[in-house]
Amino acid sequence: MPERNGYGQFCPVSMAAEVFCSRWTPLVMRELLCGTTRFNDLRRGVPRMSPALLSKRLKELEKAGIVVVERGKGGSVEYTLTPAGLDLKGVVMGLGMWGQRWVESQLSLRNLDPTLLMWDMRRHLVLEPLPPRKCTIQFQYPELPGAKQNYWLVVEESVVDLCYFDPGFEVDLLVRSPLGAMTAVWMGILGLGSEIDSGRIELDGDPAIAGAMQNWLGLSPFAKEQRRVA
């Protein structure tokens, strides 16, 4: 259970909130529901969460019957959702849809995070429009400090890897963009075509891959939710 005192109420809302509403827990659940099972991959989805706190939250989720810890040969550890954990998918998705509908977009875009953006793009990449061979797509955010400017998505045999350092492969497409513009496109706030036409997003490389970007980029699962004014 969370470290704070409980609400002291028998109401199911109160009891569920004691499990689900501790700091970072909804985001850890988001990662688990997206299929992430390993500790280091969970950290990539919540890059600002300390490893110690992540470990604590996972233990709390295990104690609550939401996560099962599976230990394999060689000391490998995987975190798997139980039926109770899987049943939280509607709660997490509903929370995200509400945020997409009602939270003002400029507030969302104040919280730019290239690591989270690229990790989210990596797991939602649509493979079918890409060539049936090794394909490397580099994303460059020129306004960021040097170490955070470049990211590479490497697609090979239906596996997508995200690299934070140059993997040394020939780049099929370079996507150069302000981080805010790419985040807004990913979240469905701006259109990819209009950002390319305006010159804010530049594509350099294989014309076929560039032309199919709208199809392989995928977009956030919340991008199609219509925004409303609170």
N, CA, C and O of each residue as an XYZ file, in Angstrom:
920
protein
N       0.837     -1.194      0.000
C       0.000      0.000      0.000
C       0.875      1.248      0.000
O       2.038      1.178      0.398
N       0.340      2.393     -0.440
C       1.102      3.631     -0.440
C       1.575      3.983      0.962
O       1.002      3.531      1.954
N       2.649      4.812      1.035
C       3.227      5.108      2.323
C       2.371      6.047      3.153
O       2.516      6.085      4.375
N       1.478      6.809      2.520
C       0.657      7.729      3.294
C      -0.444      6.947      4.016
O      -0.730      5.797      3.680
N      -1.059      7.597      5.021
C      -2.172      6.969      5.725
C      -3.340      6.776      4.772
O      -3.518      7.542      3.825
N      -4.136      5.743      5.033
C      -5.297      5.502      4.198
C      -6.390      6.530      4.459
O      -6.292      7.342      5.379
N      -7.432      6.481      3.635
C      -8.522      7.433      3.757
C      -9.477      7.076      4.894
O     -10.232      7.925      5.366
N      -9.441      5.820      5.331
C     -10.283      5.427      6.439
C     -11.761      5.353      6.095
O     -12.617      5.589      6.948
N     -12.061      5.021      4.833
C     -13.453      4.894      4.417
C     -13.654      3.543      3.745
O     -12.761      3.029      3.072
N     -14.863      2.965      3.941
C     -15.151      1.665      3.333
C     -15.535      1.772      1.871
O     -15.594      0.756      1.178
N     -15.804      2.995      1.373
C     -16.231      3.207     -0.012
C     -15.228      2.597     -0.988
O     -14.026      2.794     -0.811
N     -15.680      1.852     -2.027
C     -14.757      1.270     -3.000
C     -13.871      2.303     -3.702
O     -12.731      2.003     -4.058
N     -14.392      3.518     -3.900
C     -13.561      4.567     -4.500
C     -12.360      4.853     -3.597
O     -11.228      4.972     -4.066
N     -12.626      4.959     -2.304
C     -11.562      5.207     -1.335
C     -10.544      4.068     -1.323
O      -9.337      4.310     -1.344
N     -11.026      2.842     -1.289
C     -10.129      1.686     -1.213
C      -9.285      1.550     -2.481
O      -8.097      1.236     -2.414
N      -9.911      1.788     -3.636
C      -9.160      1.707     -4.889
C      -8.134      2.822     -4.984
O      -7.029      2.609     -5.483
N      -8.492      4.021     -4.506
C      -7.569      5.151     -4.570
C      -6.337      4.902     -3.710
O      -5.248      5.367     -4.047
N      -6.491      4.178     -2.609
C      -5.334      3.875     -1.766
C      -4.310      3.030     -2.519
O      -3.112      3.127     -2.251
N      -4.763      2.213     -3.447
C      -3.853      1.379     -4.241
C      -3.322      2.133     -5.452
O      -2.133      2.062     -5.763
N      -4.205      2.853     -6.134
C      -3.899      3.371     -7.468
C      -3.349      4.797     -7.478
O      -2.621      5.171     -8.398
N      -3.689      5.596     -6.463
C      -3.457      7.036     -6.569
C      -2.203      7.549     -5.880
O      -2.049      8.760     -5.725
N      -1.307      6.670     -5.465
C      -0.037      7.156     -4.944
C       0.792      7.721     -6.104
O       0.600      7.340     -7.258
N       1.707      8.626     -5.785
C       2.489      9.314     -6.811
C       3.228      8.320     -7.692
O       3.883      7.408     -7.187
N       3.129      8.487     -8.987
C       3.768      7.704    -10.046
C       3.054      6.393    -10.359
O       3.274      5.827    -11.430
N       2.206      5.890     -9.460
C       1.587      4.582     -9.709
C       0.777      4.545    -11.008
O       0.902      3.568    -11.747
N      -0.051      5.555    -11.333
C      -0.777      5.493    -12.609
C       0.153      5.412    -13.821
O      -0.180      4.765    -14.815
N       1.327      6.070    -13.744
C       2.257      6.019    -14.875
C       2.959      4.663    -14.960
O       3.216      4.163    -16.055
N       3.264      4.076    -13.818
C       3.828      2.718    -13.822
C       2.805      1.751    -14.408
O       3.161      0.867    -15.187
N       1.536      1.915    -14.037
C       0.485      1.072    -14.596
C       0.352      1.291    -16.101
O       0.130      0.337    -16.846
N       0.483      2.527    -16.549
C       0.442      2.807    -17.989
C       1.503      1.987    -18.713
O       1.227      1.385    -19.751
N       2.717      1.964    -18.166
C       3.800      1.218    -18.804
C       3.535     -0.280    -18.795
O       3.757     -0.957    -19.799
N       3.066     -0.797    -17.675
C       2.775     -2.232    -17.585
C       1.665     -2.623    -18.554
O       1.733     -3.679    -19.182
N       0.645     -1.781    -18.678
C      -0.465     -2.071    -19.586
C      -0.048     -1.959    -21.042
O      -0.692     -2.537    -21.918
N       1.029     -1.218    -21.313
C       1.569     -1.144    -22.677
C       2.436     -2.352    -23.017
O       2.948     -2.456    -24.132
N       2.601     -3.261    -22.063
C       3.347     -4.488    -22.336
C       4.761     -4.512    -21.809
O       5.477     -5.487    -22.036
N       5.193     -3.472    -21.110
C       6.544     -3.444    -20.554
C       6.610     -4.369    -19.346
O       5.732     -4.335    -18.483
N       7.643     -5.190    -19.284
C       7.733     -6.178    -18.204
C       9.047     -6.113    -17.428
O       9.138     -6.658    -16.328
N      10.059     -5.458    -17.982
C      11.372     -5.442    -17.333
C      11.633     -4.103    -16.649
O      11.161     -3.056    -17.092
N      12.391     -4.165    -15.564
C      12.621     -2.987    -14.730
C      13.260     -1.847    -15.521
O      12.802     -0.707    -15.447
N      14.306     -2.147    -16.271
C      15.001     -1.083    -17.009
C      14.111     -0.473    -18.088
O      14.206      0.722    -18.369
N      13.247     -1.287    -18.690
C      12.315     -0.738    -19.685
C      11.243      0.115    -19.012
O      10.813      1.127    -19.568
N      10.812     -0.289    -17.821
C       9.875      0.549    -17.075
C      10.498      1.908    -16.773
O       9.825      2.937    -16.846
N      11.763      1.908    -16.440
C      12.460      3.175    -16.160
C      12.489      4.074    -17.392
O      12.414      5.297    -17.267
N      12.595      3.489    -18.562
C      12.611      4.301    -19.785
C      11.258      4.975    -20.017
O      11.190      6.040    -20.632
N      10.205      4.368    -19.535
C       8.880      4.952    -19.678
C       8.566      5.997    -18.621
O       7.688      6.837    -18.815
N       9.284      5.948    -17.501
C       9.118      6.955    -16.434
C      10.514      7.482    -16.074
O      10.988      7.256    -14.961
N      11.173      8.179    -17.004
C      12.589      8.530    -16.837
C      12.879      9.445    -15.653
O      14.018      9.498    -15.188
N      11.879     10.165    -15.154
C      12.124     11.069    -14.028
C      11.822     10.435    -12.674
O      11.916     11.093    -11.638
N      11.468      9.182    -12.690
C      11.183      8.452    -11.451
C      12.463      7.757    -10.995
O      13.138      7.113    -11.798
N      12.801      7.884     -9.713
C      14.025      7.265     -9.219
C      13.882      5.744     -9.214
O      12.782      5.233     -9.007
N      14.978      5.012     -9.438
C      14.916      3.547     -9.397
C      14.400      3.023     -8.058
O      13.671      2.032     -8.014
N      14.781      3.692     -6.962
C      14.340      3.234     -5.646
C      12.829      3.354     -5.497
O      12.179      2.457     -4.962
N      12.271      4.468     -5.974
C      10.825      4.652     -5.855
C      10.079      3.702     -6.787
O       9.017      3.191     -6.431
N      10.629      3.464     -7.979
C      10.005      2.507     -8.890
C       9.960      1.121     -8.257
O       8.936      0.440     -8.313
N      11.060      0.712     -7.663
C      11.109     -0.590     -6.997
C      10.069     -0.658     -5.876
O       9.408     -1.681     -5.697
N       9.930      0.428     -5.130
C       8.948      0.468     -4.039
C       7.523      0.350     -4.559
O       6.708     -0.387     -4.003
N       7.226      1.087     -5.637
C       5.874      1.031     -6.189
C       5.554     -0.364     -6.727
O       4.435     -0.850     -6.563
N       6.523     -1.002     -7.362
C       6.298     -2.351     -7.879
C       6.024     -3.336     -6.746
O       5.198     -4.238     -6.886
N       6.716     -3.161     -5.631
C       6.462     -4.027     -4.470
C       5.060     -3.778     -3.923
O       4.376     -4.712     -3.506
N       4.635     -2.511     -3.925
C       3.280     -2.193     -3.467
C       2.233     -2.828     -4.378
O       1.227     -3.358     -3.907
N       2.479     -2.768     -5.693
C       1.541     -3.362     -6.643
C       1.509     -4.886     -6.508
O       0.459     -5.512     -6.658
N       2.669     -5.468     -6.223
C       2.712     -6.916     -5.993
C       1.912     -7.270     -4.742
O       1.134     -8.223     -4.750
N       2.100     -6.514     -3.685
C       1.382     -6.775     -2.425
C      -0.125     -6.622     -2.608
O      -0.911     -7.327     -1.976
N      -0.520     -5.692     -3.480
C      -1.945     -5.451     -3.717
C      -2.556     -6.465     -4.669
O      -3.758     -6.410     -4.929
N      -1.756     -7.397     -5.199
C      -2.281     -8.417     -6.099
C      -2.469     -7.942     -7.520
O      -3.233     -8.540     -8.278
N      -1.775     -6.859     -7.901
C      -1.900     -6.289     -9.240
C      -0.781     -6.762    -10.160
O      -0.949     -6.835    -11.377
N       0.362     -7.080     -9.561
C       1.540     -7.499    -10.320
C       2.067     -8.806     -9.744
O       2.054     -9.021     -8.532
N       2.528     -9.672    -10.635
C       3.234    -10.890    -10.234
C       4.680    -10.754    -10.685
O       4.942    -10.363    -11.822
N       5.615    -11.071     -9.806
C       7.036    -11.006    -10.132
C       7.495    -12.398    -10.543
O       7.375    -13.355     -9.778
N       8.020    -12.501    -11.759
C       8.485    -13.785    -12.279
C      10.002    -13.737    -12.424
O      10.540    -12.875    -13.119
N      10.681    -14.661    -11.770
C      12.142    -14.714    -11.805
C      12.581    -15.886    -12.668
O      12.170    -17.027    -12.460
N      13.433    -15.568    -13.649
C      13.894    -16.586    -14.572
C      15.336    -16.968    -14.334
O      15.947    -16.554    -13.349
N      15.869    -17.750    -15.229
C      17.261    -18.177    -15.123
C      18.189    -16.976    -15.315
O      17.890    -16.042    -16.060
N      19.309    -17.035    -14.625
C      20.280    -15.950    -14.747
C      19.900    -14.706    -13.969
O      20.516    -13.654    -14.134
N      18.883    -14.822    -13.120
C      18.501    -13.676    -12.304
C      17.581    -12.687    -12.982
O      17.318    -11.620    -12.427
N      17.076    -13.010    -14.176
C      16.171    -12.083    -14.864
C      14.845    -11.984    -14.107
O      14.362    -12.961    -13.535
N      14.277    -10.786    -14.118
C      13.025    -10.529    -13.408
C      12.044     -9.855    -14.356
O      12.405     -8.913    -15.061
N      10.806    -10.334    -14.374
C       9.762     -9.707    -15.174
C       8.537     -9.460    -14.297
O       8.227    -10.222    -13.382
N       7.859     -8.366    -14.616
C       6.661     -7.966    -13.873
C       5.456     -8.153    -14.787
O       5.354     -7.521    -15.839
N       4.548     -9.028    -14.372
C       3.389     -9.380    -15.174
C       2.107     -8.983    -14.442
O       1.982     -9.183    -13.234
N       1.176     -8.427    -15.178
C      -0.087     -8.012    -14.576
C      -0.992     -9.214    -14.302
O      -1.094    -10.126    -15.122
N      -1.627     -9.203    -13.169
C      -2.636    -10.196    -12.830
C      -3.969     -9.778    -13.468
O      -4.056     -8.690    -14.037
N      -5.009    -10.622    -13.385
C      -6.330    -10.178    -13.871
C      -6.782     -8.866    -13.225
O      -7.419     -8.039    -13.877
N      -6.455     -8.677    -11.954
C      -6.820     -7.415    -11.297
C      -6.071     -6.240    -11.928
O      -6.630     -5.154    -12.080
N      -4.804     -6.459    -12.297
C      -4.043     -5.404    -12.950
C      -4.557     -5.097    -14.335
O      -4.687     -3.932    -14.711
N      -4.852     -6.138    -15.099
C      -5.390     -5.939    -16.447
C      -6.731     -5.226    -16.408
O      -7.085     -4.497    -17.334
N      -7.475     -5.442    -15.328
C      -8.787     -4.816    -15.196
C      -8.687     -3.304    -14.992
O      -9.693     -2.601    -15.084
N      -7.481     -2.800    -14.716
C      -7.274     -1.359    -14.562
C      -7.065     -0.650    -15.902
O      -6.917      0.571    -15.936
N      -7.051     -1.397    -16.997
C      -6.819     -0.768    -18.294
C      -7.854      0.320    -18.594
O      -7.506      1.400    -19.072
N      -9.124      0.029    -18.310
C     -10.164      1.016    -18.565
C      -9.978      2.273    -17.730
O     -10.275      3.378    -18.182
N      -9.481      2.096    -16.502
C      -9.242      3.252    -15.624
C      -8.119      4.117    -16.187
O      -8.250      5.338    -16.267
N      -7.011      3.476    -16.577
C      -5.857      4.226    -17.097
C      -6.199      4.901    -18.418
O      -5.886      6.074    -18.619
N      -6.838      4.167    -19.314
C      -7.212      4.760    -20.600
C      -8.238      5.872    -20.411
O      -8.181      6.897    -21.090
N      -9.180      5.667    -19.486
C     -10.174      6.697    -19.220
C      -9.538      7.961    -18.675
O      -9.948      9.068    -19.023
N      -8.535      7.801    -17.819
C      -7.823      8.958    -17.277
C      -7.103      9.710    -18.391
O      -7.126     10.940    -18.438
N      -6.458      8.954    -19.293
C      -5.771      9.585    -20.421
C      -6.730     10.289    -21.364
O      -6.442     11.388    -21.837
N      -7.859      9.671    -21.641
C      -8.845     10.293    -22.529
C      -9.406     11.567    -21.911
O      -9.628     12.556    -22.610
N      -9.632     11.542    -20.616
C     -10.121     12.746    -19.945
C      -9.087     13.867    -20.057
O      -9.431     15.014    -20.342
N      -7.814     13.520    -19.829
C      -6.762     14.531    -19.942
C      -6.660     15.100    -21.344
O      -6.458     16.302    -21.517
N      -6.798     14.241    -22.346
C      -6.729     14.702    -23.732
C      -7.919     15.613    -24.055
O      -7.771     16.585    -24.796
N      -9.085     15.305    -23.507
C     -10.280     16.115    -23.778
C     -10.246     17.457    -23.069
O     -10.588     18.479    -23.663
N      -9.836     17.469    -21.797
C     -10.114     18.627    -20.958
C      -8.896     19.427    -20.509
O      -9.042     20.595    -20.149
N      -7.702     18.840    -20.519
C      -6.517     19.604    -20.099
C      -6.049     20.454    -21.262
O      -5.827     19.940    -22.358
N      -5.898     21.729    -21.037
C      -5.535     22.676    -22.096
C      -4.209     22.259    -22.734
O      -3.242     21.967    -22.030
N      -4.167     22.233    -24.056
C      -3.032     21.656    -24.769
C      -1.721     22.358    -24.461
O      -0.679     21.706    -24.387
N      -1.748     23.683    -24.279
C      -0.502     24.390    -23.998
C       0.059     24.015    -22.633
O       1.271     24.072    -22.428
N      -0.811     23.629    -21.694
C      -0.320     23.134    -20.410
C       0.408     21.806    -20.609
O       1.460     21.565    -20.016
N      -0.166     20.951    -21.450
C       0.472     19.662    -21.723
C       1.845     19.860    -22.360
O       2.794     19.150    -22.029
N       1.948     20.828    -23.275
C       3.184     21.017    -24.027
C       4.262     21.745    -23.233
O       5.365     21.953    -23.739
N       3.959     22.135    -21.999
C       5.009     22.660    -21.132
C       5.872     21.530    -20.576
O       6.994     21.762    -20.124
N       5.345     20.315    -20.612
C       6.027     19.168    -20.011
C       6.713     18.322    -21.075
O       6.475     17.118    -21.170
N       7.565     18.959    -21.875
C       8.219     18.241    -22.966
C       9.304     17.317    -22.428
O      10.065     17.691    -21.536
N       9.367     16.118    -22.974
C      10.331     15.116    -22.527
C      10.704     14.252    -23.732
O       9.931     13.372    -24.114
N      11.871     14.484    -24.339
C      12.222     13.736    -25.556
C      12.355     12.235    -25.319
O      12.026     11.436    -26.197
N      12.835     11.849    -24.143
C      13.006     10.423    -23.857
C      11.667      9.704    -23.831
O      11.511      8.642    -24.433
N      10.697     10.290    -23.128
C       9.370      9.677    -23.071
C       8.708      9.699    -24.440
O       8.077      8.719    -24.835
N       8.843     10.814    -25.177
C       8.246     10.898    -26.511
C       8.778      9.785    -27.408
O       7.999      9.094    -28.064
N      10.085      9.608    -27.442
C      10.674      8.603    -28.332
C      10.315      7.186    -27.885
O      10.093      6.310    -28.721
N      10.257      6.959    -26.569
C       9.880      5.631    -26.073
C       8.445      5.305    -26.454
O       8.134      4.174    -26.829
N       7.560      6.314    -26.356
C       6.166      6.120    -26.727
C       6.043      5.889    -28.232
O       5.264      5.041    -28.666
N       6.804      6.636    -29.028
C       6.784      6.450    -30.477
C       7.299      5.068    -30.855
O       6.764      4.425    -31.758
N       8.324      4.621    -30.174
C       8.925      3.320    -30.477
C       7.912      2.178    -30.317
O       7.864      1.267    -31.144
N       7.102      2.231    -29.247
C       6.200      1.101    -29.013
C       4.922      1.166    -29.834
O       4.201      0.173    -29.929
N       4.627      2.324    -30.433
C       3.424      2.434    -31.251
C       3.743      2.538    -32.745
O       2.848      2.778    -33.556
N       5.004      2.360    -33.105
C       5.389      2.431    -34.513
C       4.641      1.362    -35.317
O       4.543      0.210    -34.896
N       4.122      1.759    -36.464
C       3.404      0.830    -37.353
C       4.397      0.311    -38.392
O       4.930      1.086    -39.185
N       4.642     -0.989    -38.388
C       5.722     -1.546    -39.197
C       5.359     -1.731    -40.674
O       6.237     -1.654    -41.534
N       4.094     -1.970    -40.979
C       3.707     -2.348    -42.336
C       4.145     -1.340    -43.417
O       4.573     -1.770    -44.488
N       4.058     -0.013    -43.182
C       4.451      0.914    -44.248
C       5.967      1.017    -44.465
O       6.408      1.643    -45.430
N       6.769      0.411    -43.580
C       8.225      0.508    -43.694
C       8.778     -0.630    -44.554
O       8.138     -1.675    -44.673
N       9.963     -0.444    -45.155
C      10.547     -1.482    -46.017
C      10.809     -2.775    -45.235
O      11.093     -2.720    -44.039
N      10.716     -3.940    -45.895
C      10.952     -5.230    -45.229
C      12.441     -5.525    -45.095
O      12.903     -6.581    -45.529
N      13.178     -4.626    -44.514
C      14.621     -4.755    -44.302
C      14.972     -3.899    -43.090
O      14.119     -3.207    -42.534
N      16.245     -3.958    -42.689
C      16.651     -3.076    -41.598
C      16.443     -1.624    -42.009
O      16.858     -1.204    -43.089
N      15.802     -0.875    -41.141
C      15.454      0.514    -41.443
C      15.816      1.370    -40.231
O      15.427      1.056    -39.106
N      16.556      2.444    -40.460
C      16.990      3.322    -39.375
C      16.445      4.726    -39.611
O      16.685      5.336    -40.653
N      15.708      5.222    -38.622
C      15.129      6.563    -38.698
C      15.689      7.384    -37.551
O      15.535      7.026    -36.384
N      16.337      8.482    -37.890
C      16.933      9.359    -36.889
C      16.029     10.568    -36.642
O      15.568     11.213    -37.584
N      15.786     10.862    -35.382
C      15.045     12.059    -34.991
C      16.020     13.031    -34.353
O      16.805     12.655    -33.482
N      15.968     14.268    -34.785
C      16.887     15.285    -34.276
C      16.091     16.494    -33.786
O      15.245     17.030    -34.501
N      16.377     16.905    -32.562
C      15.736     18.071    -31.957
C      16.811     19.132    -31.714
O      17.438     19.141    -30.654
N      17.030     20.023    -32.682
C      18.207     20.897    -32.673
C      18.307     21.830    -31.478
O      19.410     22.234    -31.109
N      17.175     22.186    -30.859
C      17.234     23.165    -29.772
C      17.662     22.557    -28.437
O      17.908     23.291    -27.481
N      17.757     21.227    -28.357
C      18.117     20.570    -27.107
C      19.632     20.507    -26.934
O      20.374     20.637    -27.908
N      20.099     20.308    -25.690
C      21.542     20.112    -25.478
C      22.055     18.931    -26.282
O      21.295     18.023    -26.619
N      23.330     18.944    -26.586
C      23.919     17.956    -27.494
C      23.570     16.523    -27.206
O      23.245     15.773    -28.126
N      23.629     16.109    -25.923
C      23.396     14.703    -25.576
C      21.947     14.291    -25.759
O      21.656     13.097    -25.820
N      21.020     15.255    -25.849
C      19.600     14.934    -25.969
C      19.029     15.280    -27.339
O      17.816     15.223    -27.541
N      19.898     15.639    -28.278
C      19.409     16.070    -29.593
C      18.972     14.921    -30.484
O      17.999     15.057    -31.226
N      19.665     13.797    -30.429
C      19.489     12.745    -31.431
C      19.024     11.424    -30.834
O      19.475     10.993    -29.773
N      18.091     10.796    -31.570
C      17.549      9.481    -31.203
C      17.384      8.684    -32.488
O      17.096      9.248    -33.544
N      17.567      7.373    -32.396
C      17.463      6.513    -33.571
C      16.472      5.387    -33.303
O      16.567      4.699    -32.287
N      15.525      5.203    -34.212
C      14.644      4.039    -34.199
C      15.159      3.065    -35.238
O      15.218      3.389    -36.424
N      15.529      1.880    -34.801
C      16.073      0.859    -35.699
C      15.065     -0.280    -35.781
O      14.756     -0.921    -34.777
N      14.555     -0.526    -36.989
C      13.544     -1.558    -37.211
C      14.181     -2.709    -37.978
O      14.732     -2.513    -39.061
N      14.103     -3.905    -37.412
C      14.656     -5.085    -38.084
C      13.882     -6.313    -37.639
O      13.778     -6.592    -36.444
N      13.338     -7.048    -38.607
C      12.616     -8.293    -38.341
C      11.514     -8.079    -37.298
O      11.406     -8.829    -36.329
N      10.711     -7.053    -37.514
C       9.538     -6.751    -36.690
C       9.882     -6.331    -35.262
O       9.011     -6.306    -34.392
N      11.147     -6.002    -35.022
C      11.576     -5.516    -33.706
C      12.013     -4.066    -33.851
O      12.758     -3.726    -34.770
N      11.549     -3.212    -32.943
C      11.915     -1.798    -32.971
C      12.774     -1.492    -31.751
O      12.340     -1.675    -30.613
N      13.991     -1.027    -31.995
C      14.889     -0.622    -30.913
C      15.011      0.896    -30.902
O      15.009      1.538    -31.953
N      15.117      1.457    -29.715
C      15.373      2.887    -29.555
C      16.797      3.059    -29.062
O      17.176      2.508    -28.029
N      17.585      3.826    -29.805
C      18.987      4.048    -29.460
C      19.204      5.514    -29.091
O      18.730      6.418    -29.779
N      19.921      5.728    -28.006
C      20.248      7.084    -27.566
C      21.623      7.514    -28.071
O      21.998      8.682    -27.959
N      22.370      6.560    -28.627
C      23.668      6.837    -29.232
C      23.672      6.276    -30.640
O      22.977      5.302    -30.928
N      24.443      6.881    -31.508
C      24.479      6.482    -32.914
C      24.794      4.988    -33.028
O      25.873      4.560    -32.618
N      23.874      4.188    -33.576
C      24.120      2.749    -33.676
C      25.082      2.384    -34.795
O      25.505      1.233    -34.903
N      25.432      3.363    -35.633
C      26.397      3.109    -36.699
C      25.801      2.582    -37.983
O      26.539      2.194    -38.888
N      24.461      2.557    -38.090
C      23.819      2.079    -39.310
C      23.534      3.256    -40.239
O      23.412      4.400    -39.800
N      23.434      2.956    -41.508
C      23.067      3.987    -42.466
C      21.656      4.488    -42.151
O      20.734      3.696    -41.956
N      21.507      5.801    -42.105
C      20.217      6.406    -41.775
C      19.356      6.483    -43.030
O      19.757      7.085    -44.026
N      18.168      5.872    -42.981
C      17.253      5.895    -44.118
C      16.464      7.202    -44.178
O      16.135      7.691    -45.258
N      16.165      7.763    -42.994
C      15.414      9.014    -42.963
C      15.830      9.811    -41.732
O      15.880      9.284    -40.620
N      16.127     11.088    -41.951
C      16.400     12.019    -40.853
C      15.187     12.925    -40.689
O      14.763     13.594    -41.631
N      14.640     12.934    -39.483
C      13.508     13.803    -39.148
C      14.033     14.889    -38.218
O      14.428     14.608    -37.086
N      14.036     16.123    -38.696
C      14.537     17.247    -37.893
C      13.362     18.123    -37.499
O      12.611     18.580    -38.360
N      13.196     18.362    -36.191
C      12.002     19.062    -35.727
C      12.234     19.681    -34.354
O      13.010     19.138    -33.568
N      11.579     20.811    -34.040
C      11.523     21.247    -32.647
C      10.789     20.192    -31.819
O       9.839     19.571    -32.297
N      11.227     19.996    -30.596
C      10.604     18.983    -29.757
C       9.120     19.271    -29.552
O       8.305     18.348    -29.554
N       8.764     20.532    -29.378
C       7.369     20.888    -29.169
C       6.498     20.539    -30.351
O       5.368     20.080    -30.179
N       7.015     20.753    -31.564
C       6.239     20.454    -32.764
C       6.001     18.953    -32.898
O       4.888     18.530    -33.211
N       7.049     18.135    -32.662
C       6.884     16.689    -32.798
C       5.970     16.148    -31.710
O       5.179     15.240    -31.961
N       6.072     16.696    -30.508
C       5.186     16.258    -29.423
C       3.739     16.606    -29.750
O       2.838     15.799    -29.522
N       3.514     17.812    -30.285
C       2.151     18.235    -30.633
C       1.568     17.357    -31.735
O       0.378     17.041    -31.711
N       2.396     16.960    -32.701
C       1.936     16.047    -33.748
C       1.599     14.694    -33.145
O       0.555     14.116    -33.449
N       2.483     14.188    -32.289
C       2.272     12.882    -31.674
C       0.983     12.838    -30.866
O       0.290     11.821    -30.842
N       0.666     13.953    -30.204
C      -0.530     14.006    -29.364
C      -1.778     14.394    -30.142
O      -2.857     14.482    -29.557
N      -1.661     14.627    -31.442
C      -2.818     14.963    -32.251
C      -3.241     16.413    -32.148
O      -4.328     16.771    -32.600
N      -2.397     17.260    -31.558
C      -2.711     18.683    -31.423
C      -2.455     19.412    -32.740
O      -3.200     20.322    -33.105
N      -1.405     19.015    -33.450
C      -1.075     19.577    -34.759
C      -1.024     18.445    -35.786
O      -0.812     17.283    -35.438
N      -1.221     18.805    -37.055
C      -1.157     17.817    -38.131
C       0.250     17.681    -38.673
O       0.949     18.682    -38.836
N       0.679     16.461    -38.955
C       2.015     16.236    -39.486
C       2.200     16.938    -40.821
O       3.227     17.577    -41.048
N       1.209     16.825    -41.713
C       1.331     17.431    -43.040
C       1.525     18.930    -42.975
O       2.351     19.484    -43.699
N       0.766     19.594    -42.108
C       0.880     21.053    -42.012
C       2.217     21.468    -41.430
O       2.761     22.503    -41.814
N       2.756     20.680    -40.508
C       4.060     21.005    -39.925
C       5.186     20.791    -40.932
O       6.171     21.530    -40.929
N       5.046     19.786    -41.789
C       6.038     19.579    -42.850
C       5.933     20.698    -43.885
O       6.948     21.233    -44.331
N       4.712     21.047    -44.262
C       4.513     22.117    -45.255
C       5.045     23.454    -44.757
O       5.545     24.256    -45.545
N       4.939     23.697    -43.453
C       5.409     24.968    -42.896
C       6.925     25.008    -42.742
O       7.500     26.071    -42.508
N       7.575     23.843    -42.875
C       9.019     23.780    -42.717
C       9.482     23.556    -41.294
O      10.684     23.454    -41.046
N       8.554     23.476    -40.353
C       8.955     23.232    -38.959
C       9.493     21.812    -38.779
O      10.423     21.587    -38.005
N       8.906     20.867    -39.491
C       9.430     19.505    -39.503
C      10.056     19.253    -40.864
O       9.392     19.404    -41.890
N      11.341     18.866    -40.884
C      12.072     18.623    -42.120
C      12.393     17.132    -42.237
O      12.797     16.492    -41.267
N      12.207     16.599    -43.437
C      12.500     15.195    -43.715
C      13.586     15.117    -44.771
O      13.515     15.786    -45.801
N      14.602     14.285    -44.504
C      15.711     14.151    -45.439
C      16.083     12.676    -45.549
O      16.554     12.071    -44.586
N      15.866     12.104    -46.737
C      16.217     10.699    -46.915
C      15.304     10.012    -47.902
O      14.808     10.633    -48.842
N      15.086      8.738    -47.687
C      14.295      7.896    -48.589
C      12.908      8.509    -48.808
O      12.146      8.642    -47.850
N      12.560      8.888    -50.053
C      11.266      9.529    -50.311
C      10.080      8.652    -49.953
O       9.046      9.158    -49.517
N      10.213      7.341    -50.130
C       9.096      6.439    -49.821
C       8.822      6.407    -48.319
O       7.667      6.439    -47.895
N       9.880      6.345    -47.518
C       9.704      6.329    -46.064
C       9.184      7.680    -45.589
O       8.321      7.749    -44.714
N       9.716      8.753    -46.171
C       9.247     10.096    -45.815
C       7.774     10.268    -46.167
O       7.007     10.819    -45.377
N       7.380      9.803    -47.341
C       6.003      9.952    -47.783
C       5.013      9.150    -46.970
O       3.829      9.484    -46.914
N       5.502      8.073    -46.327
C       4.614      7.205    -45.541
C       4.651      7.527    -44.053
O       4.100      6.776    -43.248
N       5.290      8.630    -43.677
C       5.487      8.914    -42.253
C       4.177      8.989    -41.482
O       4.097      8.508    -40.352
N       3.155      9.581    -42.075
C       1.865      9.684    -41.397
C       1.331      8.300    -41.035
O       0.628      8.141    -40.037
N       1.670      7.302    -41.852
C       1.171      5.942    -41.620
C       2.009      5.180    -40.596
O       1.455      4.494    -39.737
N       3.354      5.294    -40.677
C       4.164      4.507    -39.752
C       4.349      5.180    -38.389
O       4.684      4.511    -37.412
N       4.135      6.492    -38.316
C       4.326      7.174    -37.033
C       3.328      6.681    -35.991
O       3.661      6.582    -34.810
N       2.109      6.373    -36.420
C       1.157      5.762    -35.504
C       0.360      6.739    -34.665
O      -0.868      6.662    -34.638
N       1.018      7.647    -33.987
C       0.431      8.628    -33.070
C       0.018      7.999    -31.741
O      -0.187      6.790    -31.636
N      -0.095      8.849    -30.747
C      -0.497      8.427    -29.405
C      -1.882      7.779    -29.452
O      -2.718      8.169    -30.267
N      -2.131      6.792    -28.585
C      -3.476      6.191    -28.541
C      -4.554      7.189    -28.122
O      -5.744      6.909    -28.269
N      -4.151      8.349    -27.602
C      -5.119      9.371    -27.195
C      -5.304     10.455    -28.255
O      -6.126     11.354    -28.082
N      -4.546     10.379    -29.353
C      -4.495     11.483    -30.306
C      -5.844     11.755    -30.977
O      -6.129     12.899    -31.329
N      -6.670     10.735    -31.158
C      -7.933     10.920    -31.881
C      -9.045     11.466    -30.992
O     -10.125     11.797    -31.482
N      -8.791     11.561    -29.701
C      -9.812     12.069    -28.798
C     -10.013     13.575    -29.033
O      -9.051     14.342    -29.022
N     -11.240     13.979    -29.239
C     -11.542     15.375    -29.546
C     -11.383     16.248    -28.314
O     -11.908     15.937    -27.245
N     -10.651     17.346    -28.475
C     -10.427     18.268    -27.364
C     -11.657     19.127    -27.108
O     -12.390     19.477    -28.033
N     -11.870     19.458    -25.846
C     -12.999     20.299    -25.449
C     -12.477     21.422    -24.541
O     -11.343     21.375    -24.064
N     -13.307     22.408    -24.320
C     -12.923     23.530    -23.474
C     -13.536     23.336    -22.104
O     -14.752     23.195    -21.968
N     -12.676     23.330    -21.076
C     -13.169     23.138    -19.705
C     -13.897     24.396    -19.241
O     -14.390     24.444    -18.114
